[in-house]
Amino acid sequence: MKFPVAFWLVIAGVMSCGSEKMNNGTGGATAVDIGGAVGTLPTSTGGTTTGTGGAAGGTEPGGVGGEVGGKGGGPGGAGGYPTCPAGVPVEVAGTILAADGQPVAAPVTATVTVTSVDGCTTSSCGCELCTATKANLRFVLADTGAARTWTLLLRIPDMPAEFIKAGDVLDMTVAASADIAHFTTINQTIVLARAGKVVAFTAHLASFFDQPLPQLDSFGIGVSDAGILCQRSNVADNCIVRPRAARVMIGTDIGTVADGQTRQVGGFSFSIGRFVQFVDTGFCDSKSETVMAGFRLP
């Protein structure tokens, strides 16, 4: 999957025109006052007589209108969004692997026992995904009702190291699927719960066609799109990248969490590692991406 993703708004200037009015000359052809109401038409005894003084009234308002329209086009051309400031990203990771080492790509529901926990580094885990996903913890989970095991690679900002321990029994729900548009990516939302209450969750999602969001409403966590924060160009991928904010609702508590931010909402610590829209400029091949995680505060 490629990670690093313009929206041109043109406001037309409205040109105001001077009004036209018709008068009849005495004994001659019709005379026309071109310009506006300020012009006066002298009496004509023959032929065509043109009123004077209307031209200035007609062009001056038009010129002012055109100038305002031109200024309106400026922000539209820039997309209307500020340039993203430089910042330090929040590292969030959540990937679950089947026993064969491949990412889980289909839904799973199971009661699991944590059989081991260790710091996720290349040497201790023996897997390249530790580095690729920026995970700092590796959990081995065993199905208590069947001979199945999984490996969970995880990093949730501010979560205590002993928050999930060996021997813990948890209810695990994995919503997973493969997105095969253009190239294949695996979408996963992982929820660990105890006695009906969410202990921790992660979501790693990608899509070309919309901004993907984790579906956590059945667990009492609502996540919706709160809009674009800023934009920047990714020259390497020929994409316009627009980080977004999420609106999080847990119980009666509502908070807005921006891309690259950690906030406490409704008794949870909620972090967004990536919540970015990749806008196609004609050559962009990156999918919009969502990486979120959270845990229930002790």
C-alpha positions in Angstrom: 0.0 0.0 0.0 1.2 3.4 -0.9 1.1 6.2 1.7 1.5 9.5 0.6 -2.9 11.8 -1.0 -6.9 20.2 -5.9 -10.0 21.3 -5.4 -10.4 24.4 -7.4 -13.2 26.8 -6.5 -13.7 29.7 -9.0 -15.9 32.6 -7.9 -16.9 34.5 -11.1 -16.9 38.3 -11.0 -20.3 39.8 -11.7 -20.1 42.5 -14.3 -22.8 45.2 -13.8 -24.0 46.9 -17.0 -25.4 50.4 -17.6 -29.0 50.5 -18.5 -30.2 51.4 -22.0 -33.0 53.7 -22.7 -34.8 54.9 -25.9 -36.0 58.4 -26.8 -37.3 59.8 -30.0 -35.7 62.8 -31.6 -38.0 65.4 -33.0 -38.4 65.0 -36.8 -35.6 62.5 -37.0 -34.6 58.9 -36.5 -34.6 57.2 -33.1 -31.8 58.3 -30.9 -30.3 56.0 -28.3 -28.7 56.9 -25.0 -25.9 54.3 -24.4 -24.8 54.1 -20.8 -27.1 54.8 -18.0 -29.8 57.0 -16.6 -27.4 59.9 -16.0 -27.1 60.7 -19.7 -29.5 63.3 -21.2 -30.6 63.5 -24.8 -30.7 66.9 -26.5 -33.4 67.6 -29.0 -32.5 66.4 -32.5 -33.9 68.1 -35.7 -32.7 65.4 -38.0 -30.5 62.4 -38.1 -29.2 60.4 -35.2 -28.1 62.1 -32.0 -26.3 60.1 -29.2 -26.7 61.1 -25.6 -23.5 61.8 -23.7 -22.7 61.2 -20.1 -24.0 57.6 -19.8 -20.8 55.8 -20.7 -19.0 56.6 -17.5 -22.0 55.4 -15.5 -22.0 52.1 -17.4 -18.3 51.2 -17.3 -17.4 52.3 -13.8 -19.8 49.9 -11.9 -18.8 47.1 -14.3 -15.1 47.7 -13.5 -15.7 47.6 -9.8 -17.7 44.4 -10.1 -15.0 42.7 -12.1 -12.4 43.6 -9.6 -14.3 42.0 -6.7 -14.9 38.9 -8.8 -11.2 38.6 -9.5 -10.3 38.7 -5.8 -12.9 36.1 -5.0 -11.2 33.7 -7.5 -7.9 33.7 -5.6 -8.9 31.6 -2.5 -10.9 29.3 -4.7 -7.9 28.5 -6.8 -5.9 27.7 -3.7 -8.6 25.2 -2.6 -9.7 27.3 0.3 -7.7 25.3 2.9 -4.6 26.5 4.8 -1.2 24.9 4.2 -0.6 22.1 6.8 2.0 23.1 9.4 5.0 20.9 10.1 4.3 18.6 13.0 5.4 15.4 14.8 3.0 12.5 13.9 1.4 10.3 16.6 2.4 6.7 16.0 -0.5 4.3 16.1 -0.5 0.7 15.1 -2.9 -2.2 15.1 -2.5 -5.3 12.9 -3.7 -8.8 13.6 -2.1 -11.8 11.9 -3.4 -15.4 11.5 -1.3 -18.4 12.5 0.3 -18.4 9.0 1.6 -14.9 9.6 -0.8 -13.3 7.1 -3.1 -10.3 8.0 -6.6 -11.4 8.9 -8.8 -10.5 6.0 -12.2 -11.9 7.2 -14.4 -11.2 10.3 -13.5 -13.0 13.5 -15.2 -13.3 16.8 -13.7 -15.3 19.7 -12.9 -15.4 23.4 -9.2 -15.3 23.6 -6.5 -15.8 26.2 -3.3 -13.7 26.1 -0.6 -16.3 26.1 2.4 -13.9 25.8 3.3 -10.2 25.6 6.6 -8.8 24.5 8.2 -5.6 23.2 7.8 -5.6 19.5 11.2 -5.1 17.9 12.7 -6.9 14.9 14.9 -9.0 17.0 12.3 -10.1 19.6 9.4 -10.6 17.2 11.3 -12.0 14.2 8.9 -10.2 11.8 9.3 -7.3 9.5 5.8 -6.1 10.2 7.0 -4.9 13.7 9.0 -2.2 12.0 6.6 -1.7 9.1 3.6 -1.1 11.4 5.6 0.8 14.1 4.1 -1.5 16.7 5.8 -1.6 20.1 4.0 -4.5 21.6 3.3 -8.1 20.4 0.5 -10.2 21.9 -0.1 -13.9 21.1 -3.8 -14.7 21.5 -5.2 -18.2 21.7 -8.9 -19.1 21.1 -10.2 -20.6 24.3 -12.8 -22.7 22.3 -10.8 -23.9 19.3 -7.3 -24.5 18.2 -6.6 -21.1 16.7 -4.0 -18.5 17.5 -3.3 -14.9 16.4 -0.6 -12.4 16.7 -1.6 -8.8 17.5 0.9 -6.1 16.8 -0.1 -3.0 18.7 0.9 0.6 19.6 -1.6 2.9 21.4 -0.2 6.2 22.7 -0.2 6.5 26.5 -1.4 3.0 27.1 0.5 1.5 30.1 2.8 -1.4 29.2 0.9 -3.7 31.7 -2.5 -2.7 30.6 -3.0 -6.0 28.8 -1.2 -8.9 30.5 -0.4 -12.5 29.8 -3.3 -14.6 31.2 -6.0 -12.0 30.5 -9.1 -13.4 28.9 -10.8 -11.0 26.5 -13.6 -11.0 24.0 -12.1 -10.2 20.6 -14.0 -8.9 17.6 -12.2 -8.3 14.3 -14.0 -6.6 11.3 -11.7 -7.3 8.4 -11.9 -7.3 4.6 -9.8 -6.9 1.5 -10.1 -3.7 -0.6 -9.0 -4.8 -4.1 -9.5 -1.5 -5.9 -6.4 -0.9 -8.1 -4.2 -2.7 -5.5 -5.1 -4.9 -2.5 -5.1 -3.5 1.0 -6.5 -5.1 4.2 -8.9 -3.2 6.4 -9.0 -4.2 10.0 -10.9 -2.9 13.1 -10.0 -4.8 16.2 -11.9 -4.6 19.5 -10.9 -6.2 22.8 -13.5 -6.2 25.5 -14.0 -7.6 29.0 -17.4 -8.1 30.6 -19.1 -6.2 27.8 -16.9 -3.2 28.0 -14.3 -2.2 25.5 -10.8 -2.4 26.8 -9.0 -1.3 23.7 -9.5 -0.9 19.9 -7.6 -0.1 16.8 -8.6 0.6 13.2 -6.5 0.6 10.1 -8.6 1.3 7.0 -7.9 2.5 3.4 -10.2 3.3 0.4 -10.1 5.2 -2.9 -13.8 6.2 -2.9 -14.5 7.8 0.5 -12.9 8.6 3.8 -13.1 5.3 5.7 -14.4 5.3 9.3 -14.4 2.5 11.9 -17.8 1.1 12.7 -17.8 1.1 16.5 -21.4 2.1 17.3 -22.3 -1.4 18.6 -19.6 -0.9 21.2 -20.9 2.5 22.3 -18.3 4.5 20.4 -19.4 6.8 17.6 -16.9 8.1 15.1 -17.7 10.6 12.3 -15.9 12.9 9.9 -15.5 16.4 11.3 -14.0 17.9 8.2 -10.7 19.0 6.5 -8.0 20.7 8.6 -5.5 21.8 5.9 -3.8 20.5 2.8 -0.4 19.9 1.3 1.1 18.5 -1.9 2.8 15.2 -2.1 5.0 15.6 -5.1 6.3 12.0 -5.0 2.7 10.6 -5.3 1.2 13.4 -7.4 -1.5 13.7 -4.7 -3.1 16.5 -2.7 -3.1 15.4 0.9 -5.9 16.7 3.2 -5.7 15.7 6.9 -9.1 15.6 8.6 -10.5 15.7 12.1 -12.9 13.1 13.7 -15.9 13.7 15.9 -15.9 11.1 18.7 -19.0 10.4 20.8 -18.8 8.1 23.8 -21.9 8.1 26.0 -22.8 11.8 26.4 -19.3 13.0 25.9 -18.4 14.4 22.5 -14.9 15.5 21.4 -13.1 16.4 18.2 -9.8 14.7 17.6 -7.5 15.9 14.8 -5.2 13.9 12.7 -2.0 13.3 14.7 -3.7 14.1 18.0 -4.5 12.2 21.3 -7.5 13.3 23.4 -9.6 12.0 26.3 -13.2 11.5 25.4 -15.8 9.7 27.6 -13.3 7.8 29.7 -11.2 6.8 26.7 -7.8 7.9 25.5 -8.4 8.3 21.7 -5.6 8.7 19.2 -5.4 9.3 15.5 -2.2 8.3 13.8 -3.5 9.1 10.3 -6.9 10.4 9.1 -6.0 11.7 5.6 -7.8 12.2 2.3 -5.7 11.7 -0.8 -7.1 13.8 -3.7 -6.5 12.6 -7.2 -4.8 15.2 -9.4 -5.0 12.8 -12.4 -2.0 10.7 -11.4 -2.5 10.0 -7.7 -2.6 6.3 -6.8 -2.9 6.5 -3.0 -5.9 5.5 -1.0 -7.4 7.7 1.7 -6.3 6.3 5.0 -7.6 6.0 8.6 -5.5 4.8 11.5 -7.1 5.2 14.9 -6.8 3.6 18.3 -8.0 4.0 21.9 -8.1 2.4 25.3 -10.3 2.7 28.4 -8.7 4.8 31.0 -8.0 3.0 34.3 
